[in-house]
C-alpha cells in the first residue's frame, strides 16, 4: 500500500517536473543556457554544466526547496556554521539534518532503508572503509573547482572526493593539568588517574581506531603495525588512567573526561570556540612526529530525493569561504594547497590553527582492514 | 469499588449478551494486535532473520561464528548477570516497598506520591539518566568530591564505567517498575484471609508462609522476569556510560554500525537471536513453574 502510494507520488512529481520543464523551455527565451532537468536527469548530472551553469543549478535546487544531510554534528568541523551559511546564502532551501551523532555505517543504512523516499539522505560525509563497500550508492559529480583538489584526493570519475581531515590530537583541561602534555607517555603518570578517554570502541568507531593508531606512531609502531598502540592503552588501563566512558561535549565541559584523544577539529570545537557550551580551559595539542589524519569523503546519493540541492551543497562546500570554515575548526580542507597558492586561504586562521604537518599519514584501506582485524582479536583483552 | 463492579458485571450479563460482548472485545483488540505485529513482531522476525544472510542476501551460518569469540561470550554472560542481579534486587526491594505501602490508605498522599513517582522513574532512562549518575557518582561527581575531600585527592574511582557499575543505575528504574507492576497483586490479598488464618490459630508468619507467599509467587516471578527483560534489552544508558563494550546490546550496536570492522553487520541478527533464545528459555522455565504451582494449588 505504502510503496504503491509513494510510487504514485513519485510519478506525479516526475510528471509535474516534466510539465514545468516544458513550460520553462517555452517561456524562457532570454536565459537560454539554463536547463531544467527532470528528477532522473538531475540525479545523473555530473557537473554544473548539465544544469546550464550555476544559475540553472541554483534555480533547480530552489525548486526542490530541501536538502537532506546526515551525521553532521554542529560542533564537528564547523558544520553548525557551514549549514547556517548555506541556508543564509540560499534561503529557499531548507536543510534537514538527520541523526547528527550517527556513524558512516548509519549513513549507508539510511540511504538503503529510505531509498525512494523524500527523507533519504542527499549527500554523504563518509569514512573511506564504509564507503568502499558501498560505491554503488554514489553518483559521480565534479565540482567547479575539481582541479584544485589534488589527484590522489579524488576518484578520477568523480564518485567521491576528499573534504577534510583532522589530526589526531590530545585535548586536555589546562586548569587540571597546568603542566600540559608534551609526549604520549606523560599520560601514564599518576596525576592522570581516571582521566584519559577516547571516542568509543576502536572496533566500532573510526575515531577511536585512529587514537590507537596515533599511539602506535608515537610508541614506535607504524600504520602497518598498530600493536604498540594497543600495548600503550593496556598500560594506560593498568595504570588506572584509562576512562572507558564515551566523551561528549557535556562531559568535557563538566570535567568528567579531562583528557580526550580525538580529531583536532573536535577538540577545538569543544573548547573556548564553543562559547558557553565549551570548556574555556580546553587546550589541543598535536604531538610532534608523524601526524595521523583520515580524510573523510564527500559523495552524492545516487537516489538523492533532492539531486540539484545535493549538487549545490557540494559546490558550496568547495568555495574558499567554506574551506576556510573547515580550517578554522582545525580540519584541513582538501583544497588547502591550491588555496595557499591562489591566496584565498584565510591567513589569520591558518596562523592560528598551524599549517598541516609535512609528515602526514593516513591508513590505506588495506592497513585499516589489517588494523581492524588485529583490534578485533586484541582490543577487548587489552583494556578488559 | 472494583469488587463491586466485577460482581455486578458478572451478575447482569445473560449468555447471549456475553457472546456479543466477546465479539466486540475481539474488535477492540485488533488495533493493539496490529500495533504489536507491525512494531514488534515483524521487526523482530526481520532482525533475527538477517542473522542467517550475508549482506548480499545469500544464506549463511557464518554470522554465528561470533559466538566463538571470547568477547561475545563474556558479553552475553555480562548481560545475563547484570539483568539477573538488577531483576532480583529490584524485585525484592520493590516488593518490600509494596508491602510497606499496603498498610497505608490507598488514597492517602504517600501512596499517591509513590505511585506517581514510580511511573515517572520507571520510564527515566537513556542518556539523561546516565548524566544524572555522572553528576552524582562520576569521578567529578558529588560523591567523588565528598570522598576525595575526606580521604584526600584521587581516592575515589567512579565504578560507573564498568558493567557492575551499571547495577545502581539500572536499579533506579527497576525498583519503581517493580512497585508499579507488583502493587496490584499485593492489593489483591484479601484481609479476610489474614483473619481466617488468625481465627484458625495461625500466626502472622503462618499467614505469609502458607497464604501470602504462595498466592503472590506467580506474580512475583512474572514481575521479576519483566525486570530481567527490561534490563537485558537496555541500551542507551549503558552506551552513554560504557564505551568499550561488555554487554550484548552494545555488541549489537557495534556490529550493526561499525565503521572499522566492516562486513559483519548481520552478526547483529545472530546476536539478537541469542537474546531471543535467552528470553524463550526463561519464559519456558517460568511457564513450567507456573503450571506446577497451579497443580499444587488445585490439590
HADDOCK unambig.tbl for C-alpha pairs under 7 A between the chains (distance, minus, plus):
assign (segid A and resid 103 and name CA) (segid B and resid 257 and name CA) 6.58 0.50 0.50
assign (segid A and resid 103 and name CA) (segid B and resid 259 and name CA) 6.84 0.50 0.50
assign (segid A and resid 104 and name CA) (segid B and resid 259 and name CA) 6.11 0.50 0.50
assign (segid A and resid 105 and name CA) (segid B and resid 257 and name CA) 5.04 0.50 0.50
assign (segid A and resid 105 and name CA) (segid B and resid 258 and name CA) 6.31 0.50 0.50
assign (segid A and resid 105 and name CA) (segid B and resid 259 and name CA) 5.93 0.50 0.50
assign (segid A and resid 106 and name CA) (segid B and resid 257 and name CA) 6.11 0.50 0.50
assign (segid A and resid 129 and name CA) (segid B and resid 259 and name CA) 6.70 0.50 0.50
assign (segid A and resid 129 and name CA) (segid B and resid 260 and name CA) 6.63 0.50 0.50
assign (segid A and resid 130 and name CA) (segid B and resid 259 and name CA) 5.92 0.50 0.50
assign (segid A and resid 130 and name CA) (segid B and resid 262 and name CA) 6.64 0.50 0.50
assign (segid A and resid 200 and name CA) (segid B and resid 243 and name CA) 4.87 0.50 0.50
assign (segid A and resid 200 and name CA) (segid B and resid 244 and name CA) 6.33 0.50 0.50
assign (segid A and resid 201 and name CA) (segid B and resid 243 and name CA) 5.91 0.50 0.50
assign (segid A and resid 201 and name CA) (segid B and resid 244 and name CA) 4.97 0.50 0.50
assign (segid A and resid 203 and name CA) (segid B and resid 258 and name CA) 6.82 0.50 0.50
assign (segid A and resid 203 and name CA) (segid B and resid 260 and name CA) 5.82 0.50 0.50
assign (segid A and resid 203 and name CA) (segid B and resid 261 and name CA) 5.89 0.50 0.50
assign (segid A and resid 204 and name CA) (segid B and resid 254 and name CA) 5.26 0.50 0.50
assign (segid A and resid 204 and name CA) (segid B and resid 257 and name CA) 6.87 0.50 0.50
assign (segid A and resid 204 and name CA) (segid B and resid 258 and name CA) 4.07 0.50 0.50
assign (segid A and resid 204 and name CA) (segid B and resid 259 and name CA) 5.65 0.50 0.50
assign (segid A and resid 204 and name CA) (segid B and resid 260 and name CA) 5.70 0.50 0.50
assign (segid A and resid 204 and name CA) (segid B and resid 261 and name CA) 6.66 0.50 0.50
assign (segid A and resid 205 and name CA) (segid B and resid 258 and name CA) 6.20 0.50 0.50
assign (segid A and resid 205 and name CA) (segid B and resid 259 and name CA) 5.53 0.50 0.50
assign (segid A and resid 205 and name CA) (segid B and resid 260 and name CA) 6.25 0.50 0.50
assign (segid A and resid 206 and name CA) (segid B and resid 259 and name CA) 5.69 0.50 0.50
assign (segid A and resid 206 and name CA) (segid B and resid 260 and name CA) 5.61 0.50 0.50
assign (segid A and resid 244 and name CA) (segid B and resid 161 and name CA) 5.93 0.50 0.50
assign (segid A and resid 244 and name CA) (segid B and resid 242 and name CA) 5.81 0.50 0.50
assign (segid A and resid 244 and name CA) (segid B and resid 243 and name CA) 5.64 0.50 0.50
assign (segid A and resid 244 and name CA) (segid B and resid 244 and name CA) 5.93 0.50 0.50
assign (segid A and resid 245 and name CA) (segid B and resid 161 and name CA) 5.72 0.50 0.50
assign (segid A and resid 245 and name CA) (segid B and resid 241 and name CA) 5.04 0.50 0.50
assign (segid A and resid 245 and name CA) (segid B and resid 242 and name CA) 4.70 0.50 0.50
assign (segid A and resid 245 and name CA) (segid B and resid 243 and name CA) 4.99 0.50 0.50
assign (segid A and resid 246 and name CA) (segid B and resid 240 and name CA) 6.03 0.50 0.50
assign (segid A and resid 246 and name CA) (segid B and resid 241 and name CA) 6.35 0.50 0.50
assign (segid A and resid 246 and name CA) (segid B and resid 242 and name CA) 6.51 0.50 0.50
assign (segid A and resid 246 and name CA) (segid B and resid 243 and name CA) 5.05 0.50 0.50
assign (segid A and resid 255 and name CA) (segid B and resid 140 and name CA) 6.73 0.50 0.50
assign (segid A and resid 256 and name CA) (segid B and resid 138 and name CA) 6.89 0.50 0.50
assign (segid A and resid 256 and name CA) (segid B and resid 139 and name CA) 6.26 0.50 0.50
assign (segid A and resid 256 and name CA) (segid B and resid 140 and name CA) 5.58 0.50 0.50
assign (segid A and resid 372 and name CA) (segid B and resid 260 and name CA) 6.00 0.50 0.50
assign (segid A and resid 372 and name CA) (segid B and resid 261 and name CA) 5.56 0.50 0.50
assign (segid A and resid 380 and name CA) (segid B and resid 71 and name CA) 6.68 0.50 0.50
